[in-house]
């Protein structure tokens, strides 16, 4: 793969015929006093897949996350982080 894509956020939309995965990069914006003034959001990929492929992707992601957590420990989400 010649051009890897980095993303730190995503959205998902589904219909009967497809699942749409929209990946983005969110970059915080700061003023001259280093106060955050907002977030710049740039869409970097729009991927559409069939429901069968979406389900296959889900299963593969679950397997990989489980393997990661066995090796490195539980991934803490949102308010679980300390």
N, C-alpha and C positions, 0 to 999 in steps of 0.2 A: 504494500500500500504506500503510494508515494506521498500523499497529503493527509496525514492524520489530522483529526478534528478534535479540539479540546472543548469541553462544555462543563459548566458548573451548575446548570439548571436545565429543566425540561418541562414540557407539558405533554399531556396525552389526550387525544380525542378518539372516540370510537364510533363506528357506525356498524350496521349489519355486514357491510362488505369489506371494511378495512379498519385497521388501527393506525393512527397517525402519531408519530413520535417527533416532537419539535424540540430540538436542542438549542440552547442559548448560552451566552457568556454574560454574566452580570458583573459589572465593574463599579465599585463604589467611587463616587465623585466627591472631592473635598475642596473647600475654599482656602483662601490664603492663611486662615487661622487653623487649618487642619480639622475643621468641623465638617462632618459628612453632610453634603447638600442633596444627595440623591444617588441613584444607581443608573448607570448607562446599561441598557439591555440590547444585545446584538444577537439576532438569530443566526445560527451557524449551520444548521442542518434540518431538513424536513424529510422524514423517512416514513413511507407508507407501506404497510405489510398486511397480508391476509390474516384473518382470525386464527387459522391453523398455525401460521408462523409466529403470531403473537403468543399463542399458548406454548409453543415450543421454546421461544425465547424466555418466557416466564420460568419454565421448568429448568432451563439451563442456568439462568441467573440464580435461582434458589439453590441449585447444587453448588455453584461457585461461591455464593455468600456463605453457605454452610461450611464449606471447606476452609474459607478464609477465617471464619470465626473459630473453627477448631484449631487452627494454627496460631492465630493472633489474639483471640479473645473476642467477646461480644462487641459488635458495633453499636455504639450508643447513639440514639436518635433524639433530636430536639431537646426537650427538657430533661432527658436522661443524662445529658452531658454534664460533667462536673469539672 
